[in-house]
Amino acid sequence: MSIFQKRELSTGGGTEPTPPRAAVCFTTSAMTRRAADWLARLGGCRPLGILSDHGEDVIWQCEAENVDLLLLETDFSPAAEDTKDVSARCDIAIEVRRRLPECKVYLACEDGCPEKLPALDKAVELALIDGYCVGSITPQQMRTWLNEAAEAMHRRESRRDWTCRQDVLSDE
């Protein structure tokens, strides 16, 4: 038995579809816990807090938990480490999406840094991330992102089901 089991996929046998697995990684463990608790209260997902914001840890945890959505916080303060800027967060997003192509990745950014908007817009334009929010994330915005992740998750599961049916047909 593995300590890190992959989630059970919905079989479509009249059961409710599996909600997306949403991982959050903020600049402090306390903020990560708070964000995961907020997502749990919001509903519509199975939240996971990634307490280490070291890139390799985030990537490993996302892959191990097979997440559908990753929300990373950026930190533009002068005292922040380079690992929390747009470029470093995009590096994490690229690697997570290389391993989990359907995973949606969004950045939560503090308010008051308009000089960072061109970099954020370019990251979306280049499809390095799926979007970002400057300032407080509203429940409506988070639900939109969760819906996008759920749609991607269902497309992936449909392709998997179709591939399995093709394999069965080719064996007959």
C-alpha atoms as a printed R data frame, in Angstrom:
    type eleno elety resid chain resno       x      y       z
1   ATOM     1    CA   MET     A     1   0.000  0.000   0.000
2   ATOM     2    CA   SER     A     2   1.288  3.406  -0.954
3   ATOM     3    CA   ILE     A     3   1.262  6.235   1.551
4   ATOM     4    CA   PHE     A     4   0.386  8.603  -1.295
5   ATOM     5    CA   GLN     A     5  -2.546  7.050  -3.084
6   ATOM     6    CA   LYS     A     6  -3.866  8.519  -6.302
7   ATOM     7    CA   ARG     A     7  -7.410  9.729  -6.014
8   ATOM     8    CA   GLU     A     8 -10.208  7.487  -7.139
9   ATOM     9    CA   LEU     A     9 -11.656  8.607 -10.448
10  ATOM    10    CA   SER     A    10 -15.371  8.923 -10.899
11  ATOM    11    CA   THR     A    11 -16.823  5.906 -12.665
12  ATOM    12    CA   GLY     A    12 -19.852  7.762 -13.950
13  ATOM    13    CA   GLY     A    13 -22.167  5.096 -12.507
14  ATOM    14    CA   GLY     A    14 -24.742  7.610 -11.315
15  ATOM    15    CA   THR     A    15 -22.481  8.973  -8.614
16  ATOM    16    CA   GLU     A    16 -21.597 12.592  -8.163
17  ATOM    17    CA   PRO     A    17 -18.515 13.617 -10.127
18  ATOM    18    CA   THR     A    18 -15.338 13.924  -8.141
19  ATOM    19    CA   PRO     A    19 -14.659 17.583  -7.348
20  ATOM    20    CA   PRO     A    20 -11.308 18.984  -8.437
21  ATOM    21    CA   ARG     A    21  -8.302 18.695  -6.124
22  ATOM    22    CA   ALA     A    22  -7.104 22.244  -5.420
23  ATOM    23    CA   ALA     A    23  -3.640 22.868  -3.983
24  ATOM    24    CA   VAL     A    24  -2.651 26.169  -2.442
25  ATOM    25    CA   CYS     A    25   0.844 27.352  -1.690
26  ATOM    26    CA   PHE     A    26   1.265 30.730  -0.056
27  ATOM    27    CA   THR     A    27   4.405 32.448   1.162
28  ATOM    28    CA   THR     A    28   3.904 31.362   4.771
29  ATOM    29    CA   SER     A    29   2.551 28.152   6.265
30  ATOM    30    CA   ALA     A    30  -0.059 30.111   8.196
31  ATOM    31    CA   MET     A    31  -1.390 31.783   5.042
32  ATOM    32    CA   THR     A    32  -1.384 28.439   3.233
33  ATOM    33    CA   ARG     A    33  -3.466 26.872   6.006
34  ATOM    34    CA   ARG     A    34  -5.814 29.844   5.964
35  ATOM    35    CA   ALA     A    35  -6.227 29.610   2.172
36  ATOM    36    CA   ALA     A    36  -6.907 25.856   2.332
37  ATOM    37    CA   ASP     A    37  -9.483 26.409   5.106
38  ATOM    38    CA   TRP     A    38 -11.127 29.162   3.027
39  ATOM    39    CA   LEU     A    39 -11.346 26.793   0.042
40  ATOM    40    CA   ALA     A    40 -12.853 24.071   2.239
41  ATOM    41    CA   ARG     A    41 -15.543 26.486   3.451
42  ATOM    42    CA   LEU     A    42 -16.124 27.706  -0.114
43  ATOM    43    CA   GLY     A    43 -16.765 24.134  -1.256
44  ATOM    44    CA   GLY     A    44 -16.660 22.619  -4.719
45  ATOM    45    CA   CYS     A    45 -13.168 21.200  -4.329
46  ATOM    46    CA   ARG     A    46 -10.953 19.058  -2.201
47  ATOM    47    CA   PRO     A    47  -8.338 21.508  -0.867
48  ATOM    48    CA   LEU     A    48  -4.752 20.725  -0.092
49  ATOM    49    CA   GLY     A    49  -2.267 23.048   1.579
50  ATOM    50    CA   ILE     A    50   1.343 22.723   0.427
51  ATOM    51    CA   LEU     A    51   3.290 24.053   3.380
52  ATOM    52    CA   SER     A    52   6.686 24.230   1.689
53  ATOM    53    CA   ASP     A    53   6.962 26.798  -1.077
54  ATOM    54    CA   HIS     A    54  10.244 25.373  -2.351
55  ATOM    55    CA   GLY     A    55   9.727 24.697  -6.054
56  ATOM    56    CA   GLU     A    56  10.640 21.008  -6.074
57  ATOM    57    CA   ASP     A    57   8.435 20.344  -3.037
58  ATOM    58    CA   VAL     A    58   5.455 22.035  -4.677
59  ATOM    59    CA   ILE     A    59   5.963 20.129  -7.930
60  ATOM    60    CA   TRP     A    60   6.351 16.797  -6.137
61  ATOM    61    CA   GLN     A    61   3.287 17.351  -3.952
62  ATOM    62    CA   CYS     A    62   1.137 18.380  -6.922
63  ATOM    63    CA   GLU     A    63   2.135 15.272  -8.830
64  ATOM    64    CA   ALA     A    64   1.721 12.970  -5.821
65  ATOM    65    CA   GLU     A    65  -1.755 14.346  -5.114
66  ATOM    66    CA   ASN     A    66  -2.726 14.583  -8.804
67  ATOM    67    CA   VAL     A    67  -4.024 18.127  -8.396
68  ATOM    68    CA   ASP     A    68  -6.328 19.819 -10.871
69  ATOM    69    CA   LEU     A    69  -5.680 23.383  -9.722
70  ATOM    70    CA   LEU     A    70  -2.666 25.048  -8.143
71  ATOM    71    CA   LEU     A    71  -2.900 28.487  -6.575
72  ATOM    72    CA   LEU     A    72   0.495 30.060  -5.866
73  ATOM    73    CA   GLU     A    73   1.010 33.290  -3.987
74  ATOM    74    CA   THR     A    74   3.627 35.717  -5.227
75  ATOM    75    CA   ASP     A    75   5.526 38.125  -3.014
76  ATOM    76    CA   PHE     A    76   6.797 41.357  -4.524
77  ATOM    77    CA   SER     A    77   8.118 42.899  -1.313
78  ATOM    78    CA   PRO     A    78  11.790 43.950  -1.368
79  ATOM    79    CA   ALA     A    79  12.602 41.478   1.409
80  ATOM    80    CA   ALA     A    80  11.094 38.529  -0.479
81  ATOM    81    CA   GLU     A    81  13.227 35.769  -1.882
82  ATOM    82    CA   ASP     A    82  13.577 35.492  -5.657
83  ATOM    83    CA   THR     A    83  11.694 32.180  -5.431
84  ATOM    84    CA   LYS     A    84   8.429 34.037  -4.901
85  ATOM    85    CA   ASP     A    85   8.432 36.387  -7.910
86  ATOM    86    CA   VAL     A    86   6.507 35.951 -11.160
87  ATOM    87    CA   SER     A    87   9.365 34.257 -12.999
88  ATOM    88    CA   ALA     A    88  10.024 31.697 -10.272
89  ATOM    89    CA   ARG     A    89   6.321 30.944  -9.854
90  ATOM    90    CA   CYS     A    90   6.044 30.474 -13.648
91  ATOM    91    CA   ASP     A    91   8.942 28.007 -13.477
92  ATOM    92    CA   ILE     A    92   6.933 25.980 -10.961
93  ATOM    93    CA   ALA     A    93   3.814 26.261 -13.132
94  ATOM    94    CA   ILE     A    94   5.666 25.029 -16.216
95  ATOM    95    CA   GLU     A    95   7.000 21.969 -14.435
96  ATOM    96    CA   VAL     A    96   3.671 21.142 -12.768
97  ATOM    97    CA   ARG     A    97   1.922 21.367 -16.135
98  ATOM    98    CA   ARG     A    98   4.620 19.269 -17.792
99  ATOM    99    CA   ARG     A    99   3.766 16.505 -15.334
100 ATOM   100    CA   LEU     A   100   0.029 17.263 -15.084
101 ATOM   101    CA   PRO     A   101  -0.938 18.871 -18.428
102 ATOM   102    CA   GLU     A   102  -4.569 19.517 -17.448
103 ATOM   103    CA   CYS     A   103  -3.680 21.239 -14.165
104 ATOM   104    CA   LYS     A   104  -4.760 24.873 -14.020
105 ATOM   105    CA   VAL     A   105  -2.245 27.201 -12.371
106 ATOM   106    CA   TYR     A   106  -3.148 30.625 -11.022
107 ATOM   107    CA   LEU     A   107  -1.180 33.278  -9.162
108 ATOM   108    CA   ALA     A   108  -2.447 35.282  -6.202
109 ATOM   109    CA   CYS     A   109  -0.664 38.621  -6.153
110 ATOM   110    CA   GLU     A   110  -0.596 41.366  -3.595
111 ATOM   111    CA   ASP     A   111  -2.145 44.682  -4.455
112 ATOM   112    CA   GLY     A   112  -0.011 47.753  -5.033
113 ATOM   113    CA   CYS     A   113   2.605 46.557  -7.544
114 ATOM   114    CA   PRO     A   114   1.371 47.866 -10.911
115 ATOM   115    CA   GLU     A   115   4.866 47.447 -12.376
116 ATOM   116    CA   LYS     A   116   4.344 43.659 -12.195
117 ATOM   117    CA   LEU     A   117   1.174 43.653 -14.332
118 ATOM   118    CA   PRO     A   118   3.012 43.430 -17.700
119 ATOM   119    CA   ALA     A   119   4.927 40.346 -16.497
120 ATOM   120    CA   LEU     A   120   1.705 38.749 -15.247
121 ATOM   121    CA   ASP     A   121  -0.125 39.527 -18.499
122 ATOM   122    CA   LYS     A   122   2.763 38.092 -20.526
123 ATOM   123    CA   ALA     A   123   2.750 34.909 -18.426
124 ATOM   124    CA   VAL     A   124  -0.941 34.426 -19.253
125 ATOM   125    CA   GLU     A   125  -0.396 35.315 -22.917
126 ATOM   126    CA   LEU     A   126   2.385 32.710 -23.176
127 ATOM   127    CA   ALA     A   127   0.145 30.181 -21.365
128 ATOM   128    CA   LEU     A   128   2.684 29.766 -18.569
129 ATOM   129    CA   ILE     A   129  -0.173 30.297 -16.103
130 ATOM   130    CA   ASP     A   130  -3.927 30.255 -16.575
131 ATOM   131    CA   GLY     A   131  -4.586 33.516 -14.785
132 ATOM   132    CA   TYR     A   132  -3.914 35.694 -11.798
133 ATOM   133    CA   CYS     A   133  -5.676 37.865  -9.278
134 ATOM   134    CA   VAL     A   134  -4.273 41.082  -7.873
135 ATOM   135    CA   GLY     A   135  -5.560 41.815  -4.388
136 ATOM   136    CA   SER     A   136  -8.150 39.696  -2.623
137 ATOM   137    CA   ILE     A   137  -9.534 36.660  -4.392
138 ATOM   138    CA   THR     A   138 -13.309 36.763  -4.310
139 ATOM   139    CA   PRO     A   139 -15.401 33.618  -3.877
140 ATOM   140    CA   GLN     A   140 -16.828 34.222  -7.366
141 ATOM   141    CA   GLN     A   141 -13.321 34.345  -8.899
142 ATOM   142    CA   MET     A   142 -12.271 31.176  -7.100
143 ATOM   143    CA   ARG     A   143 -15.436 29.365  -8.196
144 ATOM   144    CA   THR     A   144 -14.703 30.378 -11.798
145 ATOM   145    CA   TRP     A   145 -11.211 28.910 -11.512
146 ATOM   146    CA   LEU     A   146 -12.566 25.752  -9.855
147 ATOM   147    CA   ASN     A   147 -15.102 25.357 -12.665
148 ATOM   148    CA   GLU     A   148 -12.314 25.672 -15.246
149 ATOM   149    CA   ALA     A   149 -10.305 23.026 -13.387
150 ATOM   150    CA   ALA     A   150 -13.350 20.732 -13.147
151 ATOM   151    CA   GLU     A   151 -13.979 21.049 -16.898
152 ATOM   152    CA   ALA     A   152 -10.337 20.191 -17.661
153 ATOM   153    CA   MET     A   153 -10.484 17.268 -15.223
154 ATOM   154    CA   HIS     A   154 -13.634 15.882 -16.883
155 ATOM   155    CA   ARG     A   155 -12.082 16.263 -20.366
156 ATOM   156    CA   ARG     A   156  -9.052 14.304 -19.165
157 ATOM   157    CA   GLU     A   157 -11.228 11.570 -17.662
158 ATOM   158    CA   SER     A   158 -13.331 11.387 -20.844
159 ATOM   159    CA   ARG     A   159 -10.182 10.952 -22.943
160 ATOM   160    CA   ARG     A   160  -8.986  8.257 -20.532
161 ATOM   161    CA   ASP     A   161 -12.352  6.452 -20.817
162 ATOM   162    CA   TRP     A   162 -12.243  6.704 -24.603
163 ATOM   163    CA   THR     A   163  -8.687  5.328 -24.697
164 ATOM   164    CA   CYS     A   164  -9.736  2.430 -22.465
165 ATOM   165    CA   ARG     A   165 -12.690  1.659 -24.765
166 ATOM   166    CA   GLN     A   166 -10.371  1.740 -27.784
167 ATOM   167    CA   ASP     A   167  -8.047 -0.720 -26.052
168 ATOM   168    CA   VAL     A   168 -10.957 -3.049 -25.295
169 ATOM   169    CA   LEU     A   169 -12.165 -2.906 -28.895
170 ATOM   170    CA   SER     A   170  -8.701 -3.616 -30.278
171 ATOM   171    CA   ASP     A   171  -8.365 -6.677 -28.027
172 ATOM   172    CA   GLU     A   172 -11.583 -8.264 -29.361
